[in-house]
Amino acid sequence: MGHTDISVTLNTYTHLGLIDAEQELERMQREVKMSEKIERWKQRRKSSRE
């Protein structure tokens, strides 16, 4: 990259990695919530058929 100080390079790439990790964590949390909603829906549907 041509930085004169390695800390500049490390801070840049570490920061990007943390942003990516945060976005992935948020996506996974949305997936878990959706899975929970689907399971509750399935349980209600099953209960209504009994």
N, C-alpha and C positions, 0 to 999 in steps of 0.2 A: 504494500500500500504506500510505502514511502514515508511513513511517520518517523520523525527523528527520535521519538520516545516510545518505547514498547507499551507504556501504560496507556497511551492514546489509542493504540491499536486494540489492546485488550479491553479497554472500557467500551470502545465502539462495538466490538463483536459480542462481548458479554451482555451489553445493553440490548442488542438485537435479539439475543438468545432468550433473555428474560421476557421481553415483549412477546415473542413467539410462544413461550411456555405459558404466560398468563392468558393469552388468547386460546390456547389449546385447553387449558384448565376450564375456562369459561364455557367452551364448546362442550366439554365433557359433562359439566354441571347441567347444561341444558339437556343433554342426552339422558342423564339420570332422571331429571325431573319428568321428561317425556315418558320414559320407561315406567316410572311410578304412576303416572296418569293412566297409561295404557293398562297396567295391572289392576288399578282400581276400577277402570271401566270393565275389564274382563270379569272381575269379581261381582260387580253389580249386575252385569248381564247374566252371569251364571246363577246368581241368587234369584233373579226375576224369573228364571225358567223353572225353578224348583217348585 
